[in-house]
Amino acid sequence: MENELPEEPGTGFWAKNPSLKIKEFQSFLSIRFGLIFALNMQITIIYYWVYHITNDKLSLGLVGLAEVIPAIGCSLFSGHFVDLNEKRKMVLFCIVSYAIIAVCLFTLTTPFSLDELGVNTTLYFIYFLVFCGGIVRSFMGASVFSLFALIVPRKNFANATSWGSMAWQTGSMLGPLAAGLAIALDGVLAGMFTVVIILLLLLVPILSIKTKPILKKEKEPMLQSLTQGIRFVLKTPVLLGAQLLDMFSVLFGGAVALLPVYQKEILHVDEVGFGLLRSAPGVGAMLTLAILAFLPLKTYPGRKLFVAVTGFALCIIGFGLSTNFILSFAFLLFSGMFDAVSVVIRSTILQLVTPDDMRGRVGAVNTIFVSSSNELGDFESGVMAHWLGTVRAVVAGGCLTLGVIAITFFSAPQLRKFGFDEDKEE
């Protein structure tokens, strides 16, 4: 290839990372990074904004609920639709839709809008726009998952997944940090405007990717098509076990939605401190993924998945009990490191076992699991904090995660014994 460096076979950076020599994958990585950077920056600003205009923990949970309902409810239909349509066009449609939502949120943050609408009406508009973002997310997850497999050769899936996860985690780290800095320097308005600009810039890399063939051309009854993705996951024990383990761990062990409460009432730090806390899991994940790019997980990935999720749960319990900013940052950083290992293993399993003509529908089912763990986890955190108090809610969630890990370890032997070499390209 024209951009391949002249190094000996099997040695050097490019030989160990063949996926990076694919120009369309480079564009894919920039889209993945930019999109998650913008969306994490946006949701961080929204959580901060909502809590500071309402001072209500339950309102934070409702932000997560507003996104998870459409993300889950529309996912099966979106998977069917993505499989029948050209994938690059679907990703382009999602980016444009996100940009329109960002413009609307930016408009709401202007002082004139808040004065004219009042707090309650503004809050309802925020929930509505987050709800619209959840609809777009259901299509985006399936579209990006499908486009990945049309850009990267199957033999490079593990390596490309590590780099894709690194791009995602880097955006997850820098987005919240940028949000905290934007709020501290120039307020919520400047942060929302930055999100709009970033989303518009993503039109450049997506348009540089060529249109892709539609692998599923025959149409079938919609109900049958909608349920095929679910049936496939349910009949694949390794995939089902990995998805359930990740879903319940993040559902019970997530503490991100409560960071505004920790910032204001427990750790007593400013907006920059809030941004640092929010970005800490991403920092840890990026460090781990950088290591995995050179030292990939080749042996006993199933066992390593259980170790990683256990480490994640223990970190969440430690964070919940901490009243020191540096210690809290460290616990969140290590939680991100453990979570990165889990993400790489689960994502690689997903790519390896999914047939090409079902990627949209299986990707949509994956979106259901991810949304159930992340946004529904945010809602669960808000409700638990409202009932039990913030610290007890986080610690109880970490303990529940340990229980889920123990149950899955003994009930999913296929996952425990799984190895990537079991599903090589024929």
N, C-alpha and C positions, 0 to 999 in steps of 0.2 A: 504494500500500500504506500501511497506517496508520502504520507506523514509518519511512516514507521522509521524509527531510529535504527541505525546499523549496529545492532548488538547481537551477541551470540544467542542461538536458540535456547530458551529455557532460563535465560539470565536477564537481569536488568529490569528497569521499571516497566517498559512497554511490553516485554515478554510476559511479565506477571499480571499485567492489566490490559489484556487485548481489547476489552470493550471500549477503552478510552480512545482507541485509534479510529473508531467509527464516528464520522463527523455528525451524523444525525443523532447519535447518542450524546454527543457533546451538547447539541441544541436541546435534547431531551433533558439533560441534567440542568441546564440553565433555566428551563421552564419549571422543573421540579423545585429547584432552589428558590427562584423568584416567586413562585406561587405560594409556597409554604411560608416564605419570609413575609410576604404581604398579608396573607391571611392570619398568621400568628401575630403580626403587628396590629392588625385590625381587631382581632378578638381580645388581645391584651388591653387595648385602649377601651374597648367596649366594657370589659369587666371593671376596669378602673372607673370609667365614666358612670356606669350604672350604680356602682356602690357609693360613689361620692355624691350622686344626686338623690339617692334613696336612703343610704345608710342602713340597708336591709340585706341580710345574708340570704334570705329566701329569693330575693330578686336575682342574685347571682346564679342560683340553681335554675331559675326560669329561663335564663339566657341559654344554658345548655339544653334544656327541654325544648325550647323553640327551634333549635337546630336539629335535634335528634329525631323528632317526630317525622319531618319530611324526609330526612336522610334515610331513615329505615323504611318509611311507608312507600317511598318512590323507588327504592333500590331494585326490586324485582322487575318492575316495568322498565327502568333505565337499562338494566342488563340486557333485556330482550331487544330494546331499541338500539343499543350500541352494537350488538352482534350483527344487526341487519344494515348498519350504516358505516360509512368510511370513518376511520378512527381519528385521523388528523383533523377532519372537519368538526368532529364532536369535541375534541379538546379546544379548538378555536372558539366554538360556540360557548363553551363553559368559561373561557377566559373573558370573552366579551360580556357575558352575563355578570360575572364577578365585578368587572369594571363598572357596569351600570349600578350595581348595588353599592359599590364603594362611593360613587358620586352622590348617591342619595344619602348615605351616612354622613359624608362630608357636609352636605347641605344642612343636615340636622344639627351638626355641631356648631354652626354659626350662632353667635349671641342673639341675633335677630330671631332665628327659628325657636330657640329655647324660650325667649321672652314672649313670643307670640303664641306658642303652643302650650306652654306650661310643662311641668315635670311629668305628670301622668300621661298626657298625650304623647310627649316625646318618648317616654318609655314604651308605650304601645307601638309606636313606629319602629323603635329599635328592635323589639321582638318580631315585628312583621318582616323587617329586612333580614334579620338573622334566619327567620323561617324560610325566606326566599333563597338565602345562601345554602340552607340545608337541602333544598330541592336541587340546586346546581351541583352540590357536592355528590349527590347520589349518581349523577351522570359523570362527573369528573373522575371519581374513583374507578369506575368501570372503564372509562375511555383511556385513562392513563395506563392502567394495567394491561389493556389490550394493545395499545400502541407500543409499549415496551417490547412485547414479544415479536412485533413486526419489524423492529429496528435491530434487536440484538440476537445473534445466533444462539441456539439452545445451549451449545457447549460453553457459552460465556455467561449463562444466567447467574451463576453464583457470584462471579466477579462483578458483573454489572449491577446486581442487587446490592452489593456492598457499597458501590459508588453512588447508586441511587439513594440508598439509605443515608449515606454521608451528606449528600446534597440536601435531603429532606431535613436531617438533624441540624445541619449548619443553618438552614433557614429558620428552623425551630428555635435555635439558640439566639441568632442575631435579630430576628423579628421582635421578640419581646424586649430585648435590650434597646433596640432602636425606638420602640414605643415608649419605654421609660425615659430615654433621653429626650425624645420629642416632647413629651408631656412636661418634663422639667424645664426645657428651654423655651418652648413656645406654646404649650398647651395642647389640648385634644385636637383642636382644629388643624394645626400643622401636621400632626401625626396622620390624621385621616386624609389630608391632601397628598402626603407622601405615598400612601397606599394606592391612591388613584394613579399616580404617575408610574409606579412600579408595574401595576397590572397592564397599563397601556404599553409599556416597553416590552412586555412578554409577547406582543404580537410579532415582533421581529424574529425570534427563534422559532416560533410555531410555524410561521410562513416559510421558513427555510427548510422544513421537512417536507418531503414529497408525499403525495397522496398514496395511500396503501390499498392493496386488494381487499375486497370483502370476502372473507373465507366462508361465511354462512350465507348462501344465496337462496336456498330453498326455504320457503315459509312454512310454518306449521301452526296449528292452533295456539293462540296466545297463551291460554291457561297452561297447556302442556309445556310450552317454552318457558313460561315464568317459573314453573316448579322444577325444571331440569337442573338448574344450578343448585337448588337446595338438596335435591335427591343425590346429586353427585357428591356434595360435601358430606352428607349423612352416610354415604356408602364408602367413604374414604377415611378409615379410622385415624390414620396419622394426621391428615389435614384437620379433621374434626377436633381431635384432641388438642392440637396446637392452637386452633382458633378459640376453643372454649377456655383453655388455660390463659391465653392472652386477654380475652374479653373479661373474664371474671377478676383477673388480677388487677387490671387497670380500672375496672368498674368499682371495686372496693378500695383499691389502693391509691387511686388518684387524689391528689391534694391541690392541684393547680388552681381550681376554681376558688379556693379559700385563701389564696395568697394575698389578696387585698386586705383580708381580715388580719392575717399574720403581720403584714406590713404596718397596718395602722394601730392594732390593739395589742399585739404580742411582742413583735420585734422592734417597733417604733423607729422605722427607717423612712427615708424620703422616697420620692418617685424613682430616683436612680437605683436605690436599693431594691425597690419593687421590681424594676426591670432586670436587675442582676439575679434576683431569686427566680423570676420567671424564666430566665435564660439558662439557669444552672443545669437543668436536665439535658438541655441541648449541648452545653459545653462538654459534659461527660460523655454524651453519646458520640459527639464528633471525635473526641479523643479515642474512644474505643473503635469507631469505624475506621479511623486512620490506621490503627494497628491491624485491624482485620483485612484491610486492603493488601497488606504485605504478609500477614500471617493468617490466612483464611481458616475457617472452621471446617476441617476435613475429617476429623475423627470424633465419634460419639456425639454428634450434634444434639440428639434427643436428650441425653443426660445433661449436656451443658445448658440446654434450655431450662430444665428444672432448677439447676444451680443458679442461673441468672435470675429467674423469676423469684426465687427464694431471697436472693440478695436484694432485689428490688423491694420486696415486702418489708424486710428488716430496715432498710433505709427510710421507708415511709414512716414506720413506727418511730425511728429515731428523730426524724424531722418533726413529727407531731409533738414529741416531748421537749424538744429544744426551745430555749428562750434566748439563745445567743445567735446573732446574725451569721457569724463565720461558720459556726457549727451547722446551722440550718442550711447554709449554702453548700457545705461539704456533703451533707446527707442528700440533698437534691442532686448534686453533681454525680455522686456515686449511683443514685437511682437511675440517672440517665445512662450511665455506663452499663449497668446491668440490663436495662431495657433495650439498649442498642443490640446486644447479643440476641435477645429474644426476637427483635424485629427482623434481623438478618436471617435467622434460622426459619422463622415462620414464613417470611416472604419468599425464600428460596424453595421451601417445600411447596408453597402455593404455585409458583411458576413451573416447577418440575412436574407436578402431577396433573396439571390442568390441560385438557385437550385444546388445540388452537381454536376450534370452531365454537368453544363454549367459554372463551375467556371473558367476554362481556358479562355473561350471567354469573359465572363464578366470581368475577371481580365485584359484581353487585352484591353477592352474598357476603363477600369479604368486607364491603362497605358497611353492611348491616352489623357485622361483628365489631368493626372498628368504631362505628358510631355508637353502638350500644355501650362500648367500654369507655369512650372518651366523653361524648356529650351527655349521655345518660349518667355516666359517672360524675360529671359536674353537677347534674341535678341531684343525684344521690348525696353528694357532699354537702350541697346547700341545705337540703332537707335535714340530714343528720346533724349538721352544725346548728340548725335552728332548734332541733329537739334536744340534743345532747350537750351542745357547746362545741366550740371549734376543736379544741385539743382532743377531747374524748372521741369526737367523730373521726378524726384522722387516725388515731391509734387503733380504734375499733376496726376501721377499714383495713389497716395493715394486718391485724390479727385474722380477720376473715380471709384475707388473701392467703395467708399461710395455711388455713384450713382447706382452701380450694386446691392449693398445690399438693397437699397430702392426698386428697381424694383422687386427683388426676393421676398422680404418680402410681397409685396402686390399681387404678381402673383402666389405664391406657398403656398396656405393655408395648404395643406397636410403636408408640411415640417414644417411649423410653429406650427402645432398641434401634431406633431409626438411624440410618447413615445415608449421606448424600450419594455415596457410590452405589446405592441400591437402585437408583433411577437414572442411569446414564443413557445418553442418546445411543440408540441402536445403529 
